[in-house]
């Protein structure tokens, strides 16, 4: 009798397990279907947003510009016919800083920058002592592929004459170069100071110096000299 009861209990237990597994399988199938539906929905959402963005971009030219896009300072500022371009380029070591200057309507440019006269040996000695310098163009100053930073400022004709004369004077009175005291960044910083610009500390790499020079002056594109210059 006990064996019969145990067999009945065992049969009911097996049937119960089968029913529970079937119900769980149905629930899992429903959950899987729901998850699959949710995974498909985001795929359609970006397509709608991309199409919407394309329409907005296409319609932008025919609509008036937003207030944030308008830069009245640049539009109202009259660029002079002359310029000084503070530049930095790559070099075998940490780079070189120099200036281009000239007239905007002419392709020819003047180049001024302080660097050691000669080749490798004067450069190496210049980290220990002062060495003879050159103040004209050096190798790579005219090649755009070496350029790492640039900040151009425009001048009217009267101010340009004064600034260009000062650059010539600075070239004639800078006979020595030293990596720490009288280097290329200090040289272009003197030109910037003469023009009334704020200048950073000169003992930083040329690229960083030119970028910081631009940042300190809020990227202003025109200058007007004081009357006492």
mmCIF file of the C-alpha atoms, coordinates in Angstrom:
data_MODEL
# 
_entry.id   MODEL 
# 
loop_
_atom_site.group_PDB 
_atom_site.id 
_atom_site.type_symbol 
_atom_site.label_atom_id 
_atom_site.label_alt_id 
_atom_site.label_comp_id 
_atom_site.label_asym_id 
_atom_site.label_entity_id 
_atom_site.label_seq_id 
_atom_site.pdbx_PDB_ins_code 
_atom_site.Cartn_x 
_atom_site.Cartn_y 
_atom_site.Cartn_z 
_atom_site.occupancy 
_atom_site.B_iso_or_equiv 
_atom_site.pdbx_formal_charge 
_atom_site.auth_seq_id 
_atom_site.auth_comp_id 
_atom_site.auth_asym_id 
_atom_site.auth_atom_id 
_atom_site.pdbx_PDB_model_num 
ATOM 1   C CA . UNK A 1 1   ? 0.000  0.000   0.000   1.00 0.00 ? 1   UNK A CA 1 
ATOM 2   C CA . UNK A 1 2   ? 2.813  2.377   0.840   1.00 0.00 ? 2   UNK A CA 1 
ATOM 3   C CA . UNK A 1 3   ? 4.453  1.648   -2.491  1.00 0.00 ? 3   UNK A CA 1 
ATOM 4   C CA . UNK A 1 4   ? 1.207  2.542   -4.357  1.00 0.00 ? 4   UNK A CA 1 
ATOM 5   C CA . UNK A 1 5   ? 0.856  5.847   -2.476  1.00 0.00 ? 5   UNK A CA 1 
ATOM 6   C CA . UNK A 1 6   ? 4.510  6.739   -3.149  1.00 0.00 ? 6   UNK A CA 1 
ATOM 7   C CA . UNK A 1 7   ? 4.124  5.931   -6.851  1.00 0.00 ? 7   UNK A CA 1 
ATOM 8   C CA . UNK A 1 8   ? 0.994  8.189   -7.036  1.00 0.00 ? 8   UNK A CA 1 
ATOM 9   C CA . UNK A 1 9   ? 2.846  10.978  -5.228  1.00 0.00 ? 9   UNK A CA 1 
ATOM 10  C CA . UNK A 1 10  ? 5.791  10.515  -7.516  1.00 0.00 ? 10  UNK A CA 1 
ATOM 11  C CA . UNK A 1 11  ? 3.551  10.689  -10.616 1.00 0.00 ? 11  UNK A CA 1 
ATOM 12  C CA . UNK A 1 12  ? 1.856  13.869  -9.347  1.00 0.00 ? 12  UNK A CA 1 
ATOM 13  C CA . UNK A 1 13  ? 5.245  15.418  -8.604  1.00 0.00 ? 13  UNK A CA 1 
ATOM 14  C CA . UNK A 1 14  ? 6.473  14.707  -12.144 1.00 0.00 ? 14  UNK A CA 1 
ATOM 15  C CA . UNK A 1 15  ? 3.267  16.115  -13.688 1.00 0.00 ? 15  UNK A CA 1 
ATOM 16  C CA . UNK A 1 16  ? 3.563  19.242  -11.485 1.00 0.00 ? 16  UNK A CA 1 
ATOM 17  C CA . UNK A 1 17  ? 7.150  19.803  -12.557 1.00 0.00 ? 17  UNK A CA 1 
ATOM 18  C CA . UNK A 1 18  ? 6.141  19.487  -16.220 1.00 0.00 ? 18  UNK A CA 1 
ATOM 19  C CA . UNK A 1 19  ? 3.290  22.007  -15.840 1.00 0.00 ? 19  UNK A CA 1 
ATOM 20  C CA . UNK A 1 20  ? 5.587  24.469  -13.975 1.00 0.00 ? 20  UNK A CA 1 
ATOM 21  C CA . UNK A 1 21  ? 8.268  24.148  -16.680 1.00 0.00 ? 21  UNK A CA 1 
ATOM 22  C CA . UNK A 1 22  ? 5.679  24.744  -19.403 1.00 0.00 ? 22  UNK A CA 1 
ATOM 23  C CA . UNK A 1 23  ? 4.396  27.896  -17.696 1.00 0.00 ? 23  UNK A CA 1 
ATOM 24  C CA . UNK A 1 24  ? 7.925  29.169  -17.168 1.00 0.00 ? 24  UNK A CA 1 
ATOM 25  C CA . UNK A 1 25  ? 8.754  28.479  -20.795 1.00 0.00 ? 25  UNK A CA 1 
ATOM 26  C CA . UNK A 1 26  ? 5.749  30.514  -21.917 1.00 0.00 ? 26  UNK A CA 1 
ATOM 27  C CA . UNK A 1 27  ? 6.736  33.410  -19.631 1.00 0.00 ? 27  UNK A CA 1 
ATOM 28  C CA . UNK A 1 28  ? 10.323 33.301  -20.855 1.00 0.00 ? 28  UNK A CA 1 
ATOM 29  C CA . UNK A 1 29  ? 9.128  33.333  -24.429 1.00 0.00 ? 29  UNK A CA 1 
ATOM 30  C CA . UNK A 1 30  ? 6.984  36.377  -23.715 1.00 0.00 ? 30  UNK A CA 1 
ATOM 31  C CA . UNK A 1 31  ? 9.900  38.138  -22.009 1.00 0.00 ? 31  UNK A CA 1 
ATOM 32  C CA . UNK A 1 32  ? 12.203 37.293  -24.897 1.00 0.00 ? 32  UNK A CA 1 
ATOM 33  C CA . UNK A 1 33  ? 9.662  38.660  -27.380 1.00 0.00 ? 33  UNK A CA 1 
ATOM 34  C CA . UNK A 1 34  ? 9.307  41.835  -25.318 1.00 0.00 ? 34  UNK A CA 1 
ATOM 35  C CA . UNK A 1 35  ? 13.077 42.284  -25.162 1.00 0.00 ? 35  UNK A CA 1 
ATOM 36  C CA . UNK A 1 36  ? 13.383 41.741  -28.886 1.00 0.00 ? 36  UNK A CA 1 
ATOM 37  C CA . UNK A 1 37  ? 10.714 44.404  -29.471 1.00 0.00 ? 37  UNK A CA 1 
ATOM 38  C CA . UNK A 1 38  ? 12.535 46.877  -27.242 1.00 0.00 ? 38  UNK A CA 1 
ATOM 39  C CA . UNK A 1 39  ? 15.820 46.210  -29.033 1.00 0.00 ? 39  UNK A CA 1 
ATOM 40  C CA . UNK A 1 40  ? 14.263 46.973  -32.404 1.00 0.00 ? 40  UNK A CA 1 
ATOM 41  C CA . UNK A 1 41  ? 12.748 50.290  -31.334 1.00 0.00 ? 41  UNK A CA 1 
ATOM 42  C CA . UNK A 1 42  ? 15.993 52.260  -30.770 1.00 0.00 ? 42  UNK A CA 1 
ATOM 43  C CA . UNK A 1 43  ? 17.150 51.285  -34.257 1.00 0.00 ? 43  UNK A CA 1 
ATOM 44  C CA . UNK A 1 44  ? 14.329 53.311  -35.749 1.00 0.00 ? 44  UNK A CA 1 
ATOM 45  C CA . UNK A 1 45  ? 14.705 56.294  -33.425 1.00 0.00 ? 45  UNK A CA 1 
ATOM 46  C CA . UNK A 1 46  ? 18.124 57.542  -34.681 1.00 0.00 ? 46  UNK A CA 1 
ATOM 47  C CA . UNK A 1 47  ? 16.916 57.296  -38.267 1.00 0.00 ? 47  UNK A CA 1 
ATOM 48  C CA . UNK A 1 48  ? 14.147 59.761  -37.472 1.00 0.00 ? 48  UNK A CA 1 
ATOM 49  C CA . UNK A 1 49  ? 16.503 62.140  -35.658 1.00 0.00 ? 49  UNK A CA 1 
ATOM 50  C CA . UNK A 1 50  ? 19.047 62.019  -38.494 1.00 0.00 ? 50  UNK A CA 1 
ATOM 51  C CA . UNK A 1 51  ? 16.393 62.859  -41.054 1.00 0.00 ? 51  UNK A CA 1 
ATOM 52  C CA . UNK A 1 52  ? 15.186 65.683  -38.857 1.00 0.00 ? 52  UNK A CA 1 
ATOM 53  C CA . UNK A 1 53  ? 18.731 67.012  -38.481 1.00 0.00 ? 53  UNK A CA 1 
ATOM 54  C CA . UNK A 1 54  ? 19.243 66.882  -42.234 1.00 0.00 ? 54  UNK A CA 1 
ATOM 55  C CA . UNK A 1 55  ? 16.131 68.942  -42.833 1.00 0.00 ? 55  UNK A CA 1 
ATOM 56  C CA . UNK A 1 56  ? 17.243 71.526  -40.273 1.00 0.00 ? 56  UNK A CA 1 
ATOM 57  C CA . UNK A 1 57  ? 20.691 71.822  -41.835 1.00 0.00 ? 57  UNK A CA 1 
ATOM 58  C CA . UNK A 1 58  ? 19.195 72.174  -45.293 1.00 0.00 ? 58  UNK A CA 1 
ATOM 59  C CA . UNK A 1 59  ? 16.820 74.876  -44.142 1.00 0.00 ? 59  UNK A CA 1 
ATOM 60  C CA . UNK A 1 60  ? 19.455 76.815  -42.208 1.00 0.00 ? 60  UNK A CA 1 
ATOM 61  C CA . UNK A 1 61  ? 20.819 78.908  -45.121 1.00 0.00 ? 61  UNK A CA 1 
ATOM 62  C CA . UNK A 1 62  ? 17.379 80.298  -45.987 1.00 0.00 ? 62  UNK A CA 1 
ATOM 63  C CA . UNK A 1 63  ? 16.638 81.286  -42.390 1.00 0.00 ? 63  UNK A CA 1 
ATOM 64  C CA . UNK A 1 64  ? 18.176 84.291  -40.565 1.00 0.00 ? 64  UNK A CA 1 
ATOM 65  C CA . UNK A 1 65  ? 21.323 83.471  -38.511 1.00 0.00 ? 65  UNK A CA 1 
ATOM 66  C CA . UNK A 1 66  ? 20.934 82.834  -34.820 1.00 0.00 ? 66  UNK A CA 1 
ATOM 67  C CA . UNK A 1 67  ? 22.121 85.525  -32.433 1.00 0.00 ? 67  UNK A CA 1 
ATOM 68  C CA . UNK A 1 68  ? 24.861 83.239  -31.054 1.00 0.00 ? 68  UNK A CA 1 
ATOM 69  C CA . UNK A 1 69  ? 26.359 82.820  -34.560 1.00 0.00 ? 69  UNK A CA 1 
ATOM 70  C CA . UNK A 1 70  ? 26.764 86.531  -35.140 1.00 0.00 ? 70  UNK A CA 1 
ATOM 71  C CA . UNK A 1 71  ? 30.155 88.002  -34.215 1.00 0.00 ? 71  UNK A CA 1 
ATOM 72  C CA . UNK A 1 72  ? 29.690 91.792  -34.306 1.00 0.00 ? 72  UNK A CA 1 
ATOM 73  C CA . UNK A 1 73  ? 33.197 92.529  -33.039 1.00 0.00 ? 73  UNK A CA 1 
ATOM 74  C CA . UNK A 1 74  ? 34.831 90.960  -36.063 1.00 0.00 ? 74  UNK A CA 1 
ATOM 75  C CA . UNK A 1 75  ? 32.361 92.437  -38.524 1.00 0.00 ? 75  UNK A CA 1 
ATOM 76  C CA . UNK A 1 76  ? 32.601 95.935  -37.140 1.00 0.00 ? 76  UNK A CA 1 
ATOM 77  C CA . UNK A 1 77  ? 36.396 95.884  -36.803 1.00 0.00 ? 77  UNK A CA 1 
ATOM 78  C CA . UNK A 1 78  ? 38.108 97.222  -39.912 1.00 0.00 ? 78  UNK A CA 1 
ATOM 79  C CA . UNK A 1 79  ? 41.165 95.205  -40.788 1.00 0.00 ? 79  UNK A CA 1 
ATOM 80  C CA . UNK A 1 80  ? 44.106 97.305  -41.806 1.00 0.00 ? 80  UNK A CA 1 
ATOM 81  C CA . UNK A 1 81  ? 46.030 96.727  -45.034 1.00 0.00 ? 81  UNK A CA 1 
ATOM 82  C CA . UNK A 1 82  ? 49.121 95.603  -43.058 1.00 0.00 ? 82  UNK A CA 1 
ATOM 83  C CA . UNK A 1 83  ? 49.713 92.774  -40.610 1.00 0.00 ? 83  UNK A CA 1 
ATOM 84  C CA . UNK A 1 84  ? 52.069 91.102  -38.167 1.00 0.00 ? 84  UNK A CA 1 
ATOM 85  C CA . UNK A 1 85  ? 51.706 87.330  -37.916 1.00 0.00 ? 85  UNK A CA 1 
ATOM 86  C CA . UNK A 1 86  ? 53.143 85.718  -34.776 1.00 0.00 ? 86  UNK A CA 1 
ATOM 87  C CA . UNK A 1 87  ? 54.075 82.174  -35.742 1.00 0.00 ? 87  UNK A CA 1 
ATOM 88  C CA . UNK A 1 88  ? 55.556 78.945  -34.363 1.00 0.00 ? 88  UNK A CA 1 
ATOM 89  C CA . UNK A 1 89  ? 56.905 75.970  -36.252 1.00 0.00 ? 89  UNK A CA 1 
ATOM 90  C CA . UNK A 1 90  ? 58.409 72.586  -35.594 1.00 0.00 ? 90  UNK A CA 1 
ATOM 91  C CA . UNK A 1 91  ? 62.169 72.131  -35.244 1.00 0.00 ? 91  UNK A CA 1 
ATOM 92  C CA . UNK A 1 92  ? 64.611 69.398  -34.287 1.00 0.00 ? 92  UNK A CA 1 
ATOM 93  C CA . UNK A 1 93  ? 64.132 70.308  -30.632 1.00 0.00 ? 93  UNK A CA 1 
ATOM 94  C CA . UNK A 1 94  ? 61.196 72.247  -29.167 1.00 0.00 ? 94  UNK A CA 1 
ATOM 95  C CA . UNK A 1 95  ? 60.330 74.505  -32.089 1.00 0.00 ? 95  UNK A CA 1 
ATOM 96  C CA . UNK A 1 96  ? 60.935 78.101  -33.141 1.00 0.00 ? 96  UNK A CA 1 
ATOM 97  C CA . UNK A 1 97  ? 58.932 81.337  -32.845 1.00 0.00 ? 97  UNK A CA 1 
ATOM 98  C CA . UNK A 1 98  ? 59.137 84.183  -35.357 1.00 0.00 ? 98  UNK A CA 1 
ATOM 99  C CA . UNK A 1 99  ? 56.990 86.759  -37.159 1.00 0.00 ? 99  UNK A CA 1 
ATOM 100 C CA . UNK A 1 100 ? 55.808 87.359  -40.671 1.00 0.00 ? 100 UNK A CA 1 
ATOM 101 C CA . UNK A 1 101 ? 54.922 90.938  -41.508 1.00 0.00 ? 101 UNK A CA 1 
ATOM 102 C CA . UNK A 1 102 ? 53.919 92.844  -44.599 1.00 0.00 ? 102 UNK A CA 1 
ATOM 103 C CA . UNK A 1 103 ? 51.000 94.077  -46.676 1.00 0.00 ? 103 UNK A CA 1 
ATOM 104 C CA . UNK A 1 104 ? 47.861 91.987  -47.055 1.00 0.00 ? 104 UNK A CA 1 
ATOM 105 C CA . UNK A 1 105 ? 47.601 92.652  -50.800 1.00 0.00 ? 105 UNK A CA 1 
ATOM 106 C CA . UNK A 1 106 ? 51.122 91.325  -51.453 1.00 0.00 ? 106 UNK A CA 1 
ATOM 107 C CA . UNK A 1 107 ? 52.316 87.716  -51.401 1.00 0.00 ? 107 UNK A CA 1 
ATOM 108 C CA . UNK A 1 108 ? 55.857 88.638  -50.379 1.00 0.00 ? 108 UNK A CA 1 
ATOM 109 C CA . UNK A 1 109 ? 56.493 88.601  -46.638 1.00 0.00 ? 109 UNK A CA 1 
ATOM 110 C CA . UNK A 1 110 ? 59.231 89.815  -44.337 1.00 0.00 ? 110 UNK A CA 1 
ATOM 111 C CA . UNK A 1 111 ? 60.500 87.375  -41.700 1.00 0.00 ? 111 UNK A CA 1 
ATOM 112 C CA . UNK A 1 112 ? 62.071 88.225  -38.354 1.00 0.00 ? 112 UNK A CA 1 
ATOM 113 C CA . UNK A 1 113 ? 63.113 85.877  -35.586 1.00 0.00 ? 113 UNK A CA 1 
ATOM 114 C CA . UNK A 1 114 ? 65.973 85.377  -33.174 1.00 0.00 ? 114 UNK A CA 1 
ATOM 115 C CA . UNK A 1 115 ? 68.023 82.190  -33.509 1.00 0.00 ? 115 UNK A CA 1 
ATOM 116 C CA . UNK A 1 116 ? 71.680 81.149  -33.109 1.00 0.00 ? 116 UNK A CA 1 
ATOM 117 C CA . UNK A 1 117 ? 73.981 81.833  -36.024 1.00 0.00 ? 117 UNK A CA 1 
ATOM 118 C CA . UNK A 1 118 ? 75.337 78.674  -37.549 1.00 0.00 ? 118 UNK A CA 1 
ATOM 119 C CA . UNK A 1 119 ? 74.285 75.079  -37.152 1.00 0.00 ? 119 UNK A CA 1 
ATOM 120 C CA . UNK A 1 120 ? 74.161 72.521  -34.326 1.00 0.00 ? 120 UNK A CA 1 
ATOM 121 C CA . UNK A 1 121 ? 77.185 73.552  -32.258 1.00 0.00 ? 121 UNK A CA 1 
ATOM 122 C CA . UNK A 1 122 ? 76.115 77.188  -31.616 1.00 0.00 ? 122 UNK A CA 1 
ATOM 123 C CA . UNK A 1 123 ? 72.651 75.948  -30.714 1.00 0.00 ? 123 UNK A CA 1 
ATOM 124 C CA . UNK A 1 124 ? 74.041 73.513  -28.146 1.00 0.00 ? 124 UNK A CA 1 
ATOM 125 C CA . UNK A 1 125 ? 76.420 76.085  -26.705 1.00 0.00 ? 125 UNK A CA 1 
ATOM 126 C CA . UNK A 1 126 ? 73.552 78.554  -26.505 1.00 0.00 ? 126 UNK A CA 1 
ATOM 127 C CA . UNK A 1 127 ? 72.040 76.487  -23.712 1.00 0.00 ? 127 UNK A CA 1 
ATOM 128 C CA . UNK A 1 128 ? 75.137 77.154  -21.610 1.00 0.00 ? 128 UNK A CA 1 
ATOM 129 C CA . UNK A 1 129 ? 76.175 80.654  -22.685 1.00 0.00 ? 129 UNK A CA 1 
ATOM 130 C CA . UNK A 1 130 ? 75.286 83.452  -25.088 1.00 0.00 ? 130 UNK A CA 1 
ATOM 131 C CA . UNK A 1 131 ? 76.199 82.902  -28.732 1.00 0.00 ? 131 UNK A CA 1 
ATOM 132 C CA . UNK A 1 132 ? 76.075 85.091  -31.854 1.00 0.00 ? 132 UNK A CA 1 
ATOM 133 C CA . UNK A 1 133 ? 72.604 85.349  -33.346 1.00 0.00 ? 133 UNK A CA 1 
ATOM 134 C CA . UNK A 1 134 ? 70.798 85.865  -36.618 1.00 0.00 ? 134 UNK A CA 1 
ATOM 135 C CA . UNK A 1 135 ? 67.479 87.688  -36.862 1.00 0.00 ? 135 UNK A CA 1 
ATOM 136 C CA . UNK A 1 136 ? 66.201 86.904  -40.340 1.00 0.00 ? 136 UNK A CA 1 
ATOM 137 C CA . UNK A 1 137 ? 64.461 83.878  -41.785 1.00 0.00 ? 137 UNK A CA 1 
ATOM 138 C CA . UNK A 1 138 ? 65.675 80.431  -40.766 1.00 0.00 ? 138 UNK A CA 1 
ATOM 139 C CA . UNK A 1 139 ? 65.091 77.052  -42.358 1.00 0.00 ? 139 UNK A CA 1 
ATOM 140 C CA . UNK A 1 140 ? 61.373 76.196  -42.367 1.00 0.00 ? 140 UNK A CA 1 
ATOM 141 C CA . UNK A 1 141 ? 60.037 79.690  -41.602 1.00 0.00 ? 141 UNK A CA 1 
ATOM 142 C CA . UNK A 1 142 ? 58.417 79.962  -45.036 1.00 0.00 ? 142 UNK A CA 1 
ATOM 143 C CA . UNK A 1 143 ? 57.056 76.406  -45.182 1.00 0.00 ? 143 UNK A CA 1 
ATOM 144 C CA . UNK A 1 144 ? 53.439 76.033  -44.110 1.00 0.00 ? 144 UNK A CA 1 
ATOM 145 C CA . UNK A 1 145 ? 53.800 72.299  -43.436 1.00 0.00 ? 145 UNK A CA 1 
ATOM 146 C CA . UNK A 1 146 ? 55.983 73.065  -40.406 1.00 0.00 ? 146 UNK A CA 1 
ATOM 147 C CA . UNK A 1 147 ? 53.572 75.602  -38.905 1.00 0.00 ? 147 UNK A CA 1 
ATOM 148 C CA . UNK A 1 148 ? 52.154 74.718  -35.476 1.00 0.00 ? 148 UNK A CA 1 
ATOM 149 C CA . UNK A 1 149 ? 50.558 78.012  -34.337 1.00 0.00 ? 149 UNK A CA 1 
ATOM 150 C CA . UNK A 1 150 ? 49.688 81.400  -35.791 1.00 0.00 ? 150 UNK A CA 1 
ATOM 151 C CA . UNK A 1 151 ? 48.189 84.645  -34.516 1.00 0.00 ? 151 UNK A CA 1 
ATOM 152 C CA . UNK A 1 152 ? 47.742 87.431  -37.081 1.00 0.00 ? 152 UNK A CA 1 
ATOM 153 C CA . UNK A 1 153 ? 47.041 91.037  -36.117 1.00 0.00 ? 153 UNK A CA 1 
ATOM 154 C CA . UNK A 1 154 ? 46.161 93.790  -38.600 1.00 0.00 ? 154 UNK A CA 1 
ATOM 155 C CA . UNK A 1 155 ? 47.381 97.396  -38.615 1.00 0.00 ? 155 UNK A CA 1 
ATOM 156 C CA . UNK A 1 156 ? 46.607 100.596 -40.453 1.00 0.00 ? 156 UNK A CA 1 
ATOM 157 C CA . UNK A 1 157 ? 49.335 102.132 -42.580 1.00 0.00 ? 157 UNK A CA 1 
ATOM 158 C CA . UNK A 1 158 ? 50.547 104.704 -40.031 1.00 0.00 ? 158 UNK A CA 1 
ATOM 159 C CA . UNK A 1 159 ? 50.872 102.122 -37.254 1.00 0.00 ? 159 UNK A CA 1 
ATOM 160 C CA . UNK A 1 160 ? 52.428 99.567  -39.577 1.00 0.00 ? 160 UNK A CA 1 
ATOM 161 C CA . UNK A 1 161 ? 55.274 101.954 -40.393 1.00 0.00 ? 161 UNK A CA 1 
ATOM 162 C CA . UNK A 1 162 ? 56.067 102.316 -36.694 1.00 0.00 ? 162 UNK A CA 1 
ATOM 163 C CA . UNK A 1 163 ? 55.835 98.585  -35.959 1.00 0.00 ? 163 UNK A CA 1 
ATOM 164 C CA . UNK A 1 164 ? 57.886 97.565  -38.975 1.00 0.00 ? 164 UNK A CA 1 
ATOM 165 C CA . UNK A 1 165 ? 60.545 100.127 -38.063 1.00 0.00 ? 165 UNK A CA 1 
ATOM 166 C CA . UNK A 1 166 ? 60.635 98.712  -34.522 1.00 0.00 ? 166 UNK A CA 1 
ATOM 167 C CA . UNK A 1 167 ? 61.084 95.176  -35.869 1.00 0.00 ? 167 UNK A CA 1 
ATOM 168 C CA . UNK A 1 168 ? 64.026 96.348  -37.988 1.00 0.00 ? 168 UNK A CA 1 
ATOM 169 C CA . UNK A 1 169 ? 65.499 98.100  -34.962 1.00 0.00 ? 169 UNK A CA 1 
ATOM 170 C CA . UNK A 1 170 ? 65.081 94.968  -32.845 1.00 0.00 ? 170 UNK A CA 1 
ATOM 171 C CA . UNK A 1 171 ? 66.859 92.898  -35.472 1.00 0.00 ? 171 UNK A CA 1 
ATOM 172 C CA . UNK A 1 172 ? 69.782 95.285  -35.523 1.00 0.00 ? 172 UNK A CA 1 
ATOM 173 C CA . UNK A 1 173 ? 70.104 95.405  -31.738 1.00 0.00 ? 173 UNK A CA 1 
ATOM 174 C CA . UNK A 1 174 ? 69.812 91.682  -30.932 1.00 0.00 ? 174 UNK A CA 1 
ATOM 175 C CA . UNK A 1 175 ? 73.287 90.275  -31.613 1.00 0.00 ? 175 UNK A CA 1 
ATOM 176 C CA . UNK A 1 176 ? 73.165 87.438  -29.091 1.00 0.00 ? 176 UNK A CA 1 
ATOM 177 C CA . UNK A 1 177 ? 71.036 84.340  -28.482 1.00 0.00 ? 177 UNK A CA 1 
ATOM 178 C CA . UNK A 1 178 ? 70.609 82.224  -25.376 1.00 0.00 ? 178 UNK A CA 1 
ATOM 179 C CA . UNK A 1 179 ? 68.080 79.466  -24.783 1.00 0.00 ? 179 UNK A CA 1 
ATOM 180 C CA . UNK A 1 180 ? 66.829 80.993  -21.521 1.00 0.00 ? 180 UNK A CA 1 
ATOM 181 C CA . UNK A 1 181 ? 67.477 84.727  -21.559 1.00 0.00 ? 181 UNK A CA 1 
ATOM 182 C CA . UNK A 1 182 ? 67.416 86.118  -25.104 1.00 0.00 ? 182 UNK A CA 1 
ATOM 183 C CA . UNK A 1 183 ? 65.507 83.503  -27.074 1.00 0.00 ? 183 UNK A CA 1 
ATOM 184 C CA . UNK A 1 184 ? 62.977 83.462  -29.907 1.00 0.00 ? 184 UNK A CA 1 
ATOM 185 C CA . UNK A 1 185 ? 59.852 83.780  -27.742 1.00 0.00 ? 185 UNK A CA 1 
ATOM 186 C CA . UNK A 1 186 ? 61.280 86.790  -25.907 1.00 0.00 ? 186 UNK A CA 1 
ATOM 187 C CA . UNK A 1 187 ? 62.052 88.367  -29.283 1.00 0.00 ? 187 UNK A CA 1 
ATOM 188 C CA . UNK A 1 188 ? 58.509 88.127  -30.674 1.00 0.00 ? 188 UNK A CA 1 
ATOM 189 C CA . UNK A 1 189 ? 57.150 89.085  -27.246 1.00 0.00 ? 189 UNK A CA 1 
ATOM 190 C CA . UNK A 1 190 ? 58.935 92.423  -27.492 1.00 0.00 ? 190 UNK A CA 1 
ATOM 191 C CA . UNK A 1 191 ? 57.214 93.064  -30.808 1.00 0.00 ? 191 UNK A CA 1 
ATOM 192 C CA . UNK A 1 192 ? 53.845 92.160  -29.310 1.00 0.00 ? 192 UNK A CA 1 
ATOM 193 C CA . UNK A 1 193 ? 54.466 94.454  -26.318 1.00 0.00 ? 193 UNK A CA 1 
ATOM 194 C CA . UNK A 1 194 ? 55.349 97.351  -28.624 1.00 0.00 ? 194 UNK A CA 1 
ATOM 195 C CA . UNK A 1 195 ? 52.010 96.815  -30.370 1.00 0.00 ? 195 UNK A CA 1 
ATOM 196 C CA . UNK A 1 196 ? 50.188 97.040  -27.026 1.00 0.00 ? 196 UNK A CA 1 
ATOM 197 C CA . UNK A 1 197 ? 49.389 93.339  -26.698 1.00 0.00 ? 197 UNK A CA 1 
ATOM 198 C CA . UNK A 1 198 ? 49.545 91.331  -23.483 1.00 0.00 ? 198 UNK A CA 1 
ATOM 199 C CA . UNK A 1 199 ? 52.363 88.791  -23.534 1.00 0.00 ? 199 UNK A CA 1 
ATOM 200 C CA . UNK A 1 200 ? 52.953 85.507  -21.652 1.00 0.00 ? 200 UNK A CA 1 
ATOM 201 C CA . UNK A 1 201 ? 56.151 84.510  -19.867 1.00 0.00 ? 201 UNK A CA 1 
ATOM 202 C CA . UNK A 1 202 ? 58.761 83.668  -22.488 1.00 0.00 ? 202 UNK A CA 1 
ATOM 203 C CA . UNK A 1 203 ? 60.134 80.406  -21.048 1.00 0.00 ? 203 UNK A CA 1 
ATOM 204 C CA . UNK A 1 204 ? 57.570 78.129  -22.683 1.00 0.00 ? 204 UNK A CA 1 
ATOM 205 C CA . UNK A 1 205 ? 57.600 76.256  -25.975 1.00 0.00 ? 205 UNK A CA 1 
ATOM 206 C CA . UNK A 1 206 ? 57.019 78.407  -29.090 1.00 0.00 ? 206 UNK A CA 1 
ATOM 207 C CA . UNK A 1 207 ? 53.709 76.753  -30.007 1.00 0.00 ? 207 UNK A CA 1 
ATOM 208 C CA . UNK A 1 208 ? 52.348 77.259  -26.499 1.00 0.00 ? 208 UNK A CA 1 
ATOM 209 C CA . UNK A 1 209 ? 53.647 80.836  -26.458 1.00 0.00 ? 209 UNK A CA 1 
ATOM 210 C CA . UNK A 1 210 ? 51.834 81.854  -29.647 1.00 0.00 ? 210 UNK A CA 1 
ATOM 211 C CA . UNK A 1 211 ? 48.604 80.165  -28.571 1.00 0.00 ? 211 UNK A CA 1 
ATOM 212 C CA . UNK A 1 212 ? 48.751 81.820  -25.152 1.00 0.00 ? 212 UNK A CA 1 
ATOM 213 C CA . UNK A 1 213 ? 49.530 85.179  -26.732 1.00 0.00 ? 213 UNK A CA 1 
ATOM 214 C CA . UNK A 1 214 ? 46.343 84.874  -28.755 1.00 0.00 ? 214 UNK A CA 1 
ATOM 215 C CA . UNK A 1 215 ? 44.319 83.757  -25.727 1.00 0.00 ? 215 UNK A CA 1 
ATOM 216 C CA . UNK A 1 216 ? 45.579 86.594  -23.505 1.00 0.00 ? 216 UNK A CA 1 
ATOM 217 C CA . UNK A 1 217 ? 44.363 89.092  -26.082 1.00 0.00 ? 217 UNK A CA 1 
ATOM 218 C CA . UNK A 1 218 ? 41.033 87.327  -26.694 1.00 0.00 ? 218 UNK A CA 1 
ATOM 219 C CA . UNK A 1 219 ? 42.022 86.673  -30.290 1.00 0.00 ? 219 UNK A CA 1 
ATOM 220 C CA . UNK A 1 220 ? 41.685 90.353  -31.235 1.00 0.00 ? 220 UNK A CA 1 
ATOM 221 C CA . UNK A 1 221 ? 42.544 90.892  -34.880 1.00 0.00 ? 221 UNK A CA 1 
ATOM 222 C CA . UNK A 1 222 ? 43.275 94.614  -34.971 1.00 0.00 ? 222 UNK A CA 1 
ATOM 223 C CA . UNK A 1 223 ? 45.421 96.933  -32.902 1.00 0.00 ? 223 UNK A CA 1 
ATOM 224 C CA . UNK A 1 224 ? 45.911 100.678 -32.766 1.00 0.00 ? 224 UNK A CA 1 
ATOM 225 C CA . UNK A 1 225 ? 49.103 102.040 -31.272 1.00 0.00 ? 225 UNK A CA 1 
ATOM 226 C CA . UNK A 1 226 ? 49.129 104.580 -28.476 1.00 0.00 ? 226 UNK A CA 1 
ATOM 227 C CA . UNK A 1 227 ? 49.872 108.125 -29.539 1.00 0.00 ? 227 UNK A CA 1 
ATOM 228 C CA . UNK A 1 228 ? 53.239 108.082 -27.770 1.00 0.00 ? 228 UNK A CA 1 
ATOM 229 C CA . UNK A 1 229 ? 54.625 105.336 -29.994 1.00 0.00 ? 229 UNK A CA 1 
# 
